[in-house]
Amino acid sequence: MPGMALKQGVEDMENMHARGGQGRRTQDRVRLDRARAQLARQAAAFSLGVPVEAVQATGRGTAEAAQARQVAMYLAHVAFEMSLARVALAFGRDRSTVAHACHKIEDMRDDAGFDARLDDLETSLRAMPSPALPAAAPLNADGRHRAELCW
């Protein structure tokens, strides 16, 4: 089953070199890739008017959900400069599925309106702070961080 192999691949990658620093870096990269994939899913879902739950579904779903998922994969690859293999791992899909999605979305960029929308999404995603590095909280007069969130 492809899903089981992918799940095993994720677990293998997360556990690789678990005793050394490289294993920690690998785990951190996988977590960062998953966070970026989630951000790309949410941006694509919002922009295309598709519920994010439909984009996250494991099955194909509706044509609109499938297209939003393809846009999200494309955005993760282009905006976050993730390899196709890393996008596949983060989305729980096969690398060939991600390659197909990227080719399909690239072909759709011939439409000026769609191209402009993707340009805006790419720019927005590139401008987002890294999920692994939260924004610093403002400081009080005594130099300590305030307890409130800063967004």
N, C-alpha and C positions, 0 to 999 in steps of 0.2 A: 504494500500500500504506500503510495507516495506521501501521504500525510504522516505516517509513522516514521518513514525515513527522514523526513524533514524535521520532525520533532527530535529524533535521535541525533540528527546533525546539530541542532541547536544545543542539545544537552552536551554533546561531545565538545563543541566549541567552547561552551561555558566552563567545562571541566578541564579543558586542555591546560596543561602546565599549572594545575591548581596550587602546587606548592611554591611556585616561583612568581616573580614579578610579572613575567609575560602573561601568565594565566589571569592575573588581576587586570592587566591592560586589555586583554581579550574580552573579559567579562564586562569591563567598563565600555568598550567599544560596542559590544552587542547591546547593552542597555541604551547607549546613546543612539544607536541605529534604530532601535525599537521606538524610542521617544520621538525621533525625527520622522519615522514612518507614521506614527500616530498623528503628529502635527500635520503631515502632508495629507493624511486621510481626512482630518477635520477641515482643512482648508479646501480640499477638493469637494467634499460633501457640502460645505457651506456655499461655495461658489456655484456649484451645479444644482443646488436645491434638492439634494438627496439626503435622507437621514443617515447620519454617521454610522448607525447600527447596520444599515444595509451595506455600506461600504466595507465594514469590518467583518461581515458574514463570511463564513468559510466556503459556502457554495457560490455559484455564479450570481444568483439573484436576478433581478430585473436587468434589462438592457441599460437603464440609467445608472443603476448601482454598479454594474460591471464597468461602464465607461468612467464613472467617478473613481473607481478603484484603479483603473488603468492610468488615469490622470495622476492619482496619488503616487503610484509607482514611478511614473515619469518624473514627477516633481522631486521625489526622493533621490532619484538618479541624477537629475540635472541640477537642482538647486542646492542639494547637500553633497554633491559630487561623490555619491556612494556607488560602488561597483554594482553591476547587475547581480552578482552573487550575494553581496551584502543586502541589497534591496530584497532579494528573494527570501533570504533568511529572516529579515525583519518583518516581512509581510506573510510569512508562512506559505510561500508559493515556490514553484520551481523556477530556476533561472531562465529557462526557455519561455515561461509564461511572462516573466518580466521583460525579456527581450521583445516578445511579440507586442506587449503593451506599449513599450517605448517606441517601436516602429509605427504602430498604429496611431499613437498620439502625434508623433512627428509628422506623419502624413496628413493629419487633420489640421496642422498648423498652416496649411495653404489658405484656409479661411481666415480672412483678416480679423474678424471679430473674435474668433476663438484664439488666434495667435496673440491678440492684445490681452485677452483674459489670462492666458498662460504667462505672458510676460509680467503682468501685475502679480500673479501668484508667486512666480519665481522670485521677483524682487522682494516681495513681502516675506517669504520664507528665508531668504538669504539675510534679511535684516533682523530676524528674530535672534534673541540671545540664545546661546547654547543651553539646552535643558540640563546639562551637567554642571553648568556654572550659573547658579541663581544670582540675580541682581543683588548687590549689597544693600542691606537695610540702612536707612539713614541713621546718623549718630545723634545721641543726646548731647547736651552741653558737657557732660562728664566724659564724652568719648566712647560711651558704650552704645551698642546697637539698640534701636527701639524695637519693641515687640511687634509692631504692626507690619503688615505686608506692604511692600512698595511695588506697585505695578505701574 
